[in-house]
Amino acid sequence: MKRLVITGGAGFIGGALCRYLIVEGLADIICVDKLTYAADLAGVVDLGGGFDFVEGDVCDGDLMKEVFEKYQPDGVIHLAAESHVDRSIDSAGEFVRTNVVGTQVLLDAALEYWQARGKFSEFKFLHVSTDEVYGSLGDEGKFSEDSVYDPSSPYAASKAAADHLVMAWGRTYGLPVLISNCSNNYGPYQFPEKLIPLMIRKALAGELLPVYGDGQQVRDWLHVDDHVRALWMIWNDGRSGEKYNVGGDGERTNLEVVRLILAELGLGDEQIEYVRDRPGHDARYAIDASKVKSELGWVASRTFEEGLKETVEWYREHPDFTDYQCERLGL
């Protein structure tokens, strides 16, 4: 049984990863999370044996060293991050601190631990990143692992910087590192500042659904449960020093997504409100996931329509998931 440090394990993707690994009996987990506004222990609190929780900040070097020394993990899956583009426009410094400095601090702690243990071959450090580091696509093409970095937002720039740090620690110090770059995730327990849970919540409340600009921005949607299966496969079987793109082959415009949510709830376009677009809003993302499919055998288990139906139903059944007020940021 492997023992993994998962940073950001009380967040949306981190929580889904913890649930998957514990329920499937794949690994013991040391969940490290600062418990910021978007974290929620509800999704992991009942995982029982094999799950340890440490409240803390990845920027705290002493704490990170203590975690490695106490738990002696076989590796790390690093998800702790500030991740909302709109919020990064208003508060870029927090994104630099957590996403860049926090990654450097964690890399240093992992490196010191790995070197002290004789550079044992089983250790791996997987950094979970985003397709947004690549910038915006035109009408055709997809992001591959060789795509040039061209981030548009402070969030994307901070994740791009973290990616470069991870690769540098691999090349300079020999630390066994991997990077995954995923497309837009959705599913249960997602904090409702992101598009899908925000629109579901507003639709259920009978409110107008704010669509940025003309709503023609395209995203490649990936169900979180499919994503975390890919993360385990990448950590377990991926080649050190490599990057793996993970996408759901679910390209939809934002307007299409909103209309699908409304249709699922038996509602119509009269609840749509077109609002001022986000500054620097990327036009299109799409992931070429052929590498993770061919090398590791990963495939998405559900279509976007199937996953969205499940997600709408989950939020309908959990009206008290959070009391977030859904205010507009990043203007």
LOMI-878034 format. One record per residue (C-alpha): z negated, x, y. Coordinates in steps of 0.25 Angstrom, whole numbers, plus 2048, in hexadecimal, padded with zeros to 3 digits. Layout:
# LOMI-878034
ZXY;...
# end
This chain:
# LOMI-878034
800800800;80480680D;7FB806819;802804827;7FE804835;8057F883C;8047F984B;8067EB853;8027E4846;7FC7D884D;8097D6854;8157CD850;81D7D7847;8117E0844;8097D383F;8157CF836;8167DD830;8077DD82D;8087D0826;8147D481E;80E7E1819;8007DB816;8057CE80F;8107D6807;8067E1803;80E7EC808;8047F4811;7F77F4817;7F77F2826;7EF7F9832;7F37EF83D;7F17F684B;7F37EC857;7EE7EC865;7EE7DD865;7F67DB872;7FA7CD876;8057CC86C;7FD7D0860;7F77C6856;7ED7C884B;7F07BB845;7FB7BF83D;7F47CB836;7E57C7836;7E57C1828;7EC7CC821;7E07D181A;7DF7DE812;7E87E9815;7E87E6824;7E07ED82E;7E17EA83D;7DE7F4848;7DE7EF856;7E47FA85F;7EF800868;7FA809863;7F8811870;7EA81586B;7EC822864;7DE82485F;7DE816859;7EC818852;7E782684D;7DA81E848;7E3814841;7EB81E839;7DE826835;7D781A831;7E2813829;7EA81E824;7F7816824;80481981D;80C81582A;80E80D836;81680283B;81680284A;8187F4850;80E7F485C;8167F2868;8187EA875;8247E2872;8287D787C;8337DB885;82F7D1890;8217D7890;8277E5891;82E7E289E;8217DE8A4;8187E989E;8207F5899;8157FE899;80E7F788E;81A7F8885;81B807888;80C809885;80C801878;81A804873;81D812877;80F819879;80981086D;814815864;812824868;803823865;80581C858;80F827854;806832858;7FA82C84F;804829843;809838844;7FB83E845;7F7835839;804838831;803847834;7F4848830;7F8841822;80284C81F;80E844824;80D83B818;81B836814;817827813;814825821;81D81E82A;81D819839;82680D83B;82880984A;82C7FB84C;8367FA858;8407F085D;84F7EE85F;84D7ED86E;84D7FC86F;85C7FC86D;85E7F3879;8697E987A;8757E6871;8827E0875;8897D486E;88B7DD862;8847E8859;8767EA854;86B7F4856;86B7FF84B;86180A849;86A813851;86B80A85D;86881186B;85B80D871;85D80587E;8517FD881;8517F388C;8437EE88E;8367F6890;8327F1882;83E7F687B;83D803883;82F80587E;83380286F;83F80C871;835817876;82C81486A;838815860;83B823866;82D827865;82C823856;83982B853;83483785A;827837852;830837846;83984284A;82F84B851;82384A848;82984583B;82183883B;82882E831;82C82383B;83581783A;83A80D845;83E7FF843;8467F784E;8457E884C;84C7DC853;8447D0859;8397CB850;8347BD84E;82B7B5845;81C7B0844;8117B684D;81B7BC858;8147BB866;81C7B186E;8217BA879;82D7BD870;8397B3870;8377AB863;8297A8864;8297A6873;83479C871;82E795865;82179386D;82778E879;830784871;82477F86A;81C77D877;82877587D;82A780887;83778688D;83D792885;84079D88E;84D7A488A;8507B1892;85E7B1899;8697AA891;8627AC884;86D7B487E;8657C187B;8677C486C;85C7C9863;85C7CC854;8507C484E;8477CA843;83C7C283C;82F7CA83C;82D7C982D;83B7CF82B;8377DA835;82A7DE82E;8317DF820;83A7E9827;82F7F182D;8287F2820;8357F7819;838801825;82A807824;82A807815;83880C812;83F81081F;84381E821;83A82682A;841829838;84A81D837;84B81083F;84E803839;8537F7841;84E7E983C;8557DC840;8567CE83B;8657CC83D;8617C0846;8687C1853;8667B585C;8677B386B;8597B0871;85F7A2875;8637A0866;8557A3862;84F79986C;85878E868;855791859;84678F85C;848783864;85077D859;84678084E;83C778856;84576D859;847770867;853772871;85977B87B;852773886;84577C884;84D789888;84B78F895;85479B89A;84C7A58A2;84E7B28A9;8527BD89F;8497C989C;84D7D68A3;8557DF89B;8577D5890;85F7DB884;86B7D2880;86B7D4871;8637DB866;8697DC857;8647E584C;86C7EC841;8627EC836;86B7F282B;8637FF82A;8567F8826;85E7EE81D;8667F9816;85B804815;84E7FB812;8547EE80D;84E7E5818;8547D881B;84F7CC824;84A7C181B;84D7B5825;8577B182F;8547AF83D;8547A083C;84B7A0830;8417A9837;8417A2844;83F79583D;83279B836;82E7A1843;82F79484B;82778D841;81C798841;81A796850;81A78784F;80F788844;80779384D;80678D85B;7FA79485E;7FF7A285A;7FD7A7868;7FA7A2876;8047AB87D;8097A488A;8187A9888;8197AE897;8267B489B;8257C389D;82F7CE8A1;8367C88AD;
# end
